Amino acid sequence: MKLRYLKNVATLYLAVEKCIGCGRCAEVCPHRVFRVEEKKAKIEDRDSCMECGACARNCPVNAVTVKAGVGCAQAVIVGWLTGTEPTCDCSSGEACC
């Protein structure tokens, strides 16, 4: 079973023109969001990104950015861990997850 978060909410961005194809993003990503193809990283599945920030912290050329620990994915994880409803406040101040 592949863990999925909310569709089209991840803050993940890859600047392909900066990428040197080292593969560290693919190596450290716990959900296999990235793959390396033709010496460049590609985002395979953005909706699986949990915004942990491992990819961005390990990219030697800063080609990957993500707002780690923010957004709906983080709210969903905190909700699972605490047994509460997730509140990401992504729309008009109301819980939307």
DSSP file (Angstrom, degrees, kcal/mol; ACC not computed):
  #  RESIDUE AA STRUCTURE BP1 BP2  ACC     N-H-->O    O-->H-N    N-H-->O    O-->H-N    TCO  KAPPA ALPHA  PHI   PSI    X-CA   Y-CA   Z-CA
    1    1 A M              0   0    0      0, 0.0     2,-0.5     0, 0.0     0, 0.0   0.000 360.0 360.0 360.0 130.2    0.0    0.0    0.0
    2    2 A K        -     0   0    0      1,-0.0     2,-0.3     0, 0.0    29,-0.0  -0.825 360.0-125.9 -96.4 127.3    1.4    3.4   -1.0
    3    3 A L        -     0   0    0     -2,-0.5     2,-0.4    45,-0.1    -1,-0.0  -0.563  31.7-174.1 -73.7 128.6    0.8    6.2    1.5
    4    4 A R        -     0   0    0     -2,-0.3    44,-0.2     1,-0.0     2,-0.1  -0.933   8.8-166.0-124.4 146.5   -0.9    9.2   -0.1
    5    5 A Y        -     0   0    0     42,-2.1     2,-0.3    -2,-0.4    42,-0.1  -0.072  51.3 -41.1-106.9-148.6   -1.7   12.6    1.3
    6    6 A L    >   -     0   0    0     -2,-0.1     3,-0.9     1,-0.1     4,-0.3  -0.606  68.5-102.5 -84.7 143.7   -3.9   15.3   -0.1
    7    7 A K  T 3  S-     0   0    0     -2,-0.3    -1,-0.1     1,-0.2    -3,-0.0  -0.415  92.3  -5.4 -70.7 133.2   -3.9   16.0   -3.8
    8    8 A N  T 3  S+     0   0    0     -2,-0.2    -1,-0.2     1,-0.1    39,-0.1   0.795 101.3 103.1  59.3  37.7   -2.0   19.0   -5.1
    9    9 A V    <   +     0   0    0     -3,-0.9    63,-0.2    37,-0.1    -2,-0.1   0.564  41.9 113.8-120.2 -13.7   -1.1   20.5   -1.8
   10   10 A A        -     0   0    0     -4,-0.3    61,-0.1     1,-0.1    40,-0.1  -0.298  58.4-144.7 -63.8 143.0    2.6   19.7   -1.3
   11   11 A T        +     0   0    0     59,-0.2    -1,-0.1    56,-0.2     2,-0.1   0.283  54.4 135.0 -88.9   9.1    5.0   22.6   -1.3
   12   12 A L        +     0   0    0     34,-0.2     2,-0.3    54,-0.1    54,-0.2  -0.356  28.5 176.8 -65.5 133.7    7.7   20.5   -3.1
   13   13 A Y  E     -A   65   0A   0     52,-2.7    52,-2.6    -2,-0.1     2,-0.5  -0.998  15.2-161.1-140.7 137.6    9.5   22.2   -6.0
   14   14 A L  E     -A   64   0A   0     -2,-0.3     2,-1.3    50,-0.2    50,-0.2  -0.976  10.2-152.5-120.6 120.1   12.4   20.9   -8.2
   15   15 A A    >>  -     0   0    0     48,-3.5     3,-1.8    -2,-0.5     4,-1.0  -0.741  14.5-171.5 -88.9  91.0   14.5   23.4  -10.2
   16   16 A V  T 34 S+     0   0    0     -2,-1.3     3,-0.4     1,-0.3    -1,-0.2   0.811  79.3  62.5 -57.0 -34.3   15.5   20.9  -12.9
   17   17 A E  T 34 S+     0   0    0      1,-0.2    -1,-0.3    -3,-0.1    -2,-0.1   0.759 106.8  45.0 -65.9 -23.6   18.0   23.4  -14.5
   18   18 A K  T <4 S+     0   0    0     -3,-1.8    -1,-0.2    45,-0.1    -2,-0.2   0.699  89.0 111.0 -87.6 -22.1   20.0   23.3  -11.2
   19   19 A C     <  -     0   0    0     -4,-1.0    -5,-0.0    -3,-0.4    -3,-0.0  -0.258  44.8-171.8 -62.6 134.8   19.9   19.5  -10.8
   20   20 A I        -     0   0    0     20,-0.0    -1,-0.1     0, 0.0    20,-0.1   0.347  43.8-116.5-106.0   2.5   23.2   17.7  -11.3
   21   21 A G        +     0   0    0      1,-0.1    19,-0.1    16,-0.0    18,-0.1   0.747  65.7 143.3  73.8  24.8   21.6   14.2  -11.2
   22   22 A C        -     0   0    0      1,-0.1    -1,-0.1    17,-0.1    14,-0.1   0.781  53.6-137.6 -69.6 -25.7   23.4   13.0   -8.0
   23   23 A G     >  +     0   0    0     12,-0.1     4,-2.1     3,-0.0     5,-0.1   0.515  63.2 128.5  84.3   5.4   20.3   11.1   -6.9
   24   24 A R  H  > S+     0   0    0      1,-0.2     4,-2.4     2,-0.2     5,-0.2   0.880  70.9  56.3 -62.4 -36.6   20.5   12.1   -3.2
   25   25 A C  H  > S+     0   0    0      1,-0.2     4,-1.5     2,-0.2    -1,-0.2   0.931 111.0  43.6 -59.8 -45.2   16.8   13.3   -3.3
   26   26 A A  H  4 S+     0   0    0      1,-0.2    -1,-0.2     2,-0.2    -2,-0.2   0.852 113.1  53.7 -67.0 -35.0   15.7    9.9   -4.4
   27   27 A E  H  < S+     0   0    0     -4,-2.1    -2,-0.2     1,-0.2    -1,-0.2   0.886 116.3  34.8 -67.8 -40.7   18.0    8.2   -2.0
   28   28 A V  H  < S+     0   0    0     -4,-2.4    -1,-0.2    -5,-0.1    -2,-0.2   0.619  87.4 108.5 -94.7 -13.1   16.7   10.0    1.2
   29   29 A C    ><  -     0   0    0     -4,-1.5     3,-1.0    -5,-0.2     5,-0.0  -0.503  55.7-155.7 -70.0 120.7   13.0   10.4    0.3
   30   30 A P  T 3  S+     0   0    0      0, 0.0    -1,-0.2     0, 0.0    -4,-0.0   0.689  92.0  42.0 -70.8 -16.0   11.0    8.0    2.5
   31   31 A H  T 3  S-     0   0    0    -29,-0.0    -2,-0.1    14,-0.0    17,-0.0   0.214 107.8-116.2-117.2  15.3    8.1    7.9    0.1
   32   32 A R    <   +     0   0    0     -3,-1.0    -6,-0.1    -6,-0.2    17,-0.1   0.895  57.3 154.4  53.9  47.2   10.0    7.6   -3.2
   33   33 A V        +     0   0    0     -8,-0.2    11,-3.4    11,-0.1    12,-1.5   0.801  57.6  55.7 -71.5 -30.3    8.7   10.9   -4.6
   34   34 A F  E     -B   43   0B   0      9,-0.3     2,-0.3    -9,-0.2     9,-0.2  -0.669  55.8-178.8-107.0 156.8   11.8   11.3   -6.9
   35   35 A R  E     -B   42   0B   0      7,-2.0     7,-2.7    -2,-0.2     2,-0.5  -0.963  25.1-128.4-141.5 156.7   13.5    9.2   -9.6
   36   36 A V  E     +B   41   0B   0     -2,-0.3     2,-0.4     5,-0.2     5,-0.2  -0.934  32.1 170.0-109.0 126.5   16.6   10.0  -11.6
   37   37 A E  E >   -B   40   0B   0      3,-3.0     3,-0.9    -2,-0.5    -2,-0.1  -0.996  65.6  -5.2-139.4 129.0   16.3    9.8  -15.3
   38   38 A E  T 3  S-     0   0    0     -2,-0.4    -1,-0.1     1,-0.2     3,-0.1   0.895 129.2 -55.6  53.2  44.8   18.8   10.9  -18.0
   39   39 A K  T 3  S+     0   0    0      1,-0.2     2,-0.3   -18,-0.1    -1,-0.2   0.739 121.0  96.4  62.5  27.8   21.0   12.4  -15.3
   40   40 A K  E <  S-B   37   0B   0     -3,-0.9    -3,-3.0   -19,-0.1    -1,-0.2  -0.995  74.0-118.3-141.5 142.7   18.3   14.7  -13.9
   41   41 A A  E     -B   36   0B   0     -2,-0.3     2,-0.3    -5,-0.2    -5,-0.2  -0.497  29.7-166.8 -74.3 150.4   15.9   14.2  -10.9
   42   42 A K  E     -B   35   0B   0     -7,-2.7    -7,-2.0    -2,-0.2     2,-0.8  -0.987  26.8-116.6-135.4 145.6   12.2   14.1  -11.6
   43   43 A I  E     -B   34   0B   0     -2,-0.3    -9,-0.3    -9,-0.2     3,-0.2  -0.765  31.7-178.8 -83.5 113.2    9.3   14.3   -9.3
   44   44 A E  S    S+     0   0    0    -11,-3.4   -10,-0.2    -2,-0.8     2,-0.2   0.887  73.6   3.8 -79.4 -43.0    7.6   10.9   -9.7
   45   45 A D    >   +     0   0    0    -12,-1.5     3,-1.9     1,-0.1     4,-0.3  -0.646  57.9 179.7-152.4  85.0    4.7   11.5   -7.3
   46   46 A R  G >  S+     0   0    0      1,-0.3     3,-1.9    -3,-0.2   -34,-0.2   0.828  82.4  64.6 -56.8 -35.5    4.3   14.9   -5.6
   47   47 A D  G 3  S+     0   0    0      1,-0.3   -42,-2.1   -42,-0.1    -1,-0.3   0.584  95.1  59.5 -71.1  -7.9    1.1   13.8   -3.8
   48   48 A S  G <  S+     0   0    0     -3,-1.9    -1,-0.3   -44,-0.2     2,-0.3   0.495  79.3 114.4 -91.8  -5.3    3.2   11.2   -1.8
   49   49 A C    <   -     0   0    0     -3,-1.9    24,-0.1    -4,-0.3   -37,-0.1  -0.489  45.6-171.5 -69.3 127.6    5.4   14.0   -0.4
   50   50 A M        -     0   0    0     -2,-0.3    19,-0.3   -45,-0.1    -1,-0.1   0.260  41.6-119.7-101.7  10.6    5.0   14.4    3.4
   51   51 A E        +     0   0    0     17,-0.1    18,-2.1     1,-0.1    19,-0.2   0.854  62.7 146.8  57.6  40.6    7.1   17.6    3.4
   52   52 A C        -     0   0    0     16,-0.2    -1,-0.1    17,-0.1    16,-0.1   0.785  53.2-134.5 -76.6 -26.3    9.8   16.2    5.7
   53   53 A G     >  +     0   0    0     14,-0.1     4,-2.4    12,-0.1     5,-0.2   0.441  66.6 125.6  90.6   0.1   12.5   18.2    4.0
   54   54 A A  H  > S+     0   0    0      1,-0.2     4,-1.4     2,-0.2     5,-0.1   0.890  74.1  52.2 -60.0 -39.6   15.1   15.4    3.7
   55   55 A C  H  > S+     0   0    0      1,-0.2     4,-0.8     2,-0.2     3,-0.2   0.938 111.9  44.5 -62.3 -47.9   15.4   16.0   -0.1
   56   56 A A  H >4 S+     0   0    0      1,-0.2     3,-0.7     2,-0.2    -2,-0.2   0.896 112.3  51.8 -65.8 -41.2   16.1   19.7    0.2
   57   57 A R  H 3< S+     0   0    0     -4,-2.4    -1,-0.2     1,-0.2    -2,-0.2   0.785 115.1  42.9 -66.4 -26.4   18.5   19.3    3.1
   58   58 A N  H 3< S+     0   0    0     -4,-1.4    -1,-0.2    -3,-0.2    -2,-0.2   0.460  83.6 107.3-101.6  -2.1   20.5   16.8    1.1
   59   59 A C    X<  -     0   0    0     -4,-0.8     3,-1.1    -3,-0.7     5,-0.1  -0.682  55.9-157.3 -79.6 117.1   20.6   18.4   -2.3
   60   60 A P  T 3  S+     0   0    0      0, 0.0    -1,-0.2     0, 0.0    -4,-0.0   0.658  91.3  39.8 -71.1 -14.1   24.1   19.8   -2.8
   61   61 A V  T 3  S-     0   0    0     -3,-0.0    -2,-0.0     0, 0.0    -3,-0.0   0.227 107.9-117.1-118.2  13.2   23.0   22.4   -5.3
   62   62 A N    <   +     0   0    0     -3,-1.1   -43,-0.1    -6,-0.2    -6,-0.1   0.857  67.1 141.0  54.5  40.6   19.8   23.5   -3.7
   63   63 A A        +     0   0    0    -45,-0.1   -48,-3.5   -49,-0.1     2,-0.5   0.639  57.1  65.0 -83.3 -15.2   17.7   22.3   -6.6
   64   64 A V  E     +A   14   0A   0    -50,-0.2     2,-0.4    -8,-0.2   -50,-0.2  -0.915  60.9 178.3-113.3 133.0   14.9   21.1   -4.3
   65   65 A T  E     +A   13   0A   0    -52,-2.6   -52,-2.7    -2,-0.5     2,-0.3  -0.982   7.2 159.6-129.9 146.9   12.8   23.3   -2.1
   66   66 A V        -     0   0    0     -2,-0.4     2,-1.6   -54,-0.2   -54,-0.1  -0.938  44.1-120.6-160.2 140.8   10.0   22.3    0.3
   67   67 A K    >   -     0   0    0     -2,-0.3     3,-1.4     3,-0.1   -56,-0.2  -0.670  42.5-148.1 -85.1  87.4    8.4   24.1    3.2
   68   68 A A  T 3  S+     0   0    0     -2,-1.6   -16,-0.2     1,-0.2   -17,-0.1  -0.293  72.3  13.0 -62.9 135.4    9.2   21.3    5.7
   69   69 A G  T 3  S+     0   0    0    -18,-2.1     2,-0.3     1,-0.3    -1,-0.2   0.640 108.0  96.2  76.9  15.5    6.7   20.8    8.5
   70   70 A V    <>  +     0   0    0     -3,-1.4     4,-0.6   -19,-0.2    -1,-0.3  -0.809  56.5  37.6-125.9 170.8    4.0   23.0    7.0
   71   71 A G  H  > S-     0   0    0     -2,-0.3     4,-1.7    17,-0.2     5,-0.1  -0.166  99.4 -48.5  86.6-177.5    0.9   22.4    5.0
   72   72 A C  H  > S+     0   0    0    -63,-0.2     4,-2.7     1,-0.2     5,-0.2   0.849 127.3  59.2 -66.5 -38.4   -1.8   19.7    4.8
   73   73 A A  H  > S+     0   0    0      1,-0.2     4,-2.2     2,-0.2    -1,-0.2   0.925 108.3  45.9 -60.3 -43.7    0.5   16.7    4.8
   74   74 A Q  H  X S+     0   0    0     -4,-0.6     4,-2.5     1,-0.2    -1,-0.2   0.895 112.1  52.0 -64.6 -39.8    2.1   17.8    8.1
   75   75 A A  H  X S+     0   0    0     -4,-1.7     4,-2.2     1,-0.2    -2,-0.2   0.890 109.1  49.9 -64.2 -39.5   -1.4   18.4    9.6
   76   76 A V  H  X S+     0   0    0     -4,-2.7     4,-2.4     2,-0.2    -1,-0.2   0.924 111.3  48.7 -64.2 -44.5   -2.6   15.0    8.5
   77   77 A I  H  X S+     0   0    0     -4,-2.2     4,-2.6     2,-0.2    -2,-0.2   0.928 111.7  48.4 -62.5 -45.9    0.5   13.3   10.1
   78   78 A V  H  X S+     0   0    0     -4,-2.5     4,-2.5     1,-0.2     6,-0.3   0.904 110.5  52.8 -61.4 -40.5    0.0   15.2   13.4
   79   79 A G  H  X>S+     0   0    0     -4,-2.2     4,-1.6    -5,-0.2     5,-1.1   0.916 110.2  47.5 -59.8 -43.9   -3.7   14.3   13.4
   80   80 A W  H  <5S+     0   0    0     -4,-2.4    -2,-0.2     1,-0.2    -1,-0.2   0.922 114.9  46.0 -62.3 -43.9   -2.8   10.6   13.0
   81   81 A L  H  <5S+     0   0    0     -4,-2.6    -2,-0.2     1,-0.2    -1,-0.2   0.852 122.0  34.7 -69.7 -35.1   -0.2   10.8   15.7
   82   82 A T  H  <5S-     0   0    0     -4,-2.5    -1,-0.2    -5,-0.2    -2,-0.2   0.545 103.8-121.6 -98.1  -8.4   -2.4   12.6   18.2
   83   83 A G  T  <5S+     0   0    0     -4,-1.6     2,-0.2     1,-0.3    -3,-0.2   0.754  72.8 120.9  73.4  23.2   -5.7   11.1   17.3
   84   84 A T  S   <S-     0   0    0     -5,-1.1    -1,-0.3    -6,-0.3    -2,-0.1  -0.688  73.6 -88.9-113.7 168.6   -7.2   14.5   16.4
   85   85 A E        -     0   0    0     -2,-0.2     2,-0.1    -3,-0.1    -1,-0.0  -0.586  50.0-111.4 -73.2 136.2   -8.7   16.0   13.3
   86   86 A P        -     0   0    0      0, 0.0    11,-0.4     0, 0.0     2,-0.4  -0.453  30.5-168.6 -69.5 140.1   -6.0   17.6   11.1
   87   87 A T        +     0   0    0    -12,-0.2     8,-0.1    -2,-0.1    -2,-0.0  -0.903  21.8 157.6-131.5 105.1   -6.2   21.4   10.9
   88   88 A C        -     0   0    0     -2,-0.4   -17,-0.2     6,-0.1     7,-0.1   0.550  39.8-142.5-103.0  -9.6   -4.0   22.9    8.2
   89   89 A D        +     0   0    0      1,-0.1     4,-0.3     2,-0.1     6,-0.2   0.867  48.5 146.2  52.3  42.1   -5.9   26.2    7.8
   90   90 A C        +     0   0    0      4,-0.3     2,-0.4     1,-0.2    -1,-0.1   0.543  58.7  45.5 -89.2  -5.3   -5.3   26.2    4.1
   91   91 A S  B >  S-C   94   0C   0      3,-0.8     3,-2.5     1,-0.0    -1,-0.2  -0.921 127.7 -36.4-143.0 117.9   -8.6   27.8    3.2
   92   92 A S  T 3  S-     0   0    0     -2,-0.4    -2,-0.1     1,-0.3     3,-0.1   0.733 108.2 -65.4  45.7  34.8  -10.3   30.8    4.8
   93   93 A G  T 3  S+     0   0    0     -4,-0.3     2,-0.3     1,-0.2    -1,-0.3   0.521 106.6 118.6  76.1   3.4   -9.1   29.9    8.3
   94   94 A E  B <  S-C   91   0C   0     -3,-2.5    -3,-0.8     1,-0.1    -4,-0.3  -0.744  76.0 -98.5-103.7 152.8  -11.2   26.7    8.5
   95   95 A A        +     0   0    0     -2,-0.3    -8,-0.1    -6,-0.2    -1,-0.1  -0.488  45.5 171.2 -63.7 132.8  -10.0   23.2    8.9
   96   96 A C              0   0    0     -2,-0.2    -1,-0.1     1,-0.1    -9,-0.1   0.445 360.0 360.0-128.5  -1.7   -9.9   21.7    5.4
   97   97 A C              0   0    0    -11,-0.4   -10,-0.1   -91,-0.0    -1,-0.1   0.484 360.0 360.0 -85.6 360.0   -8.2   18.3    5.6
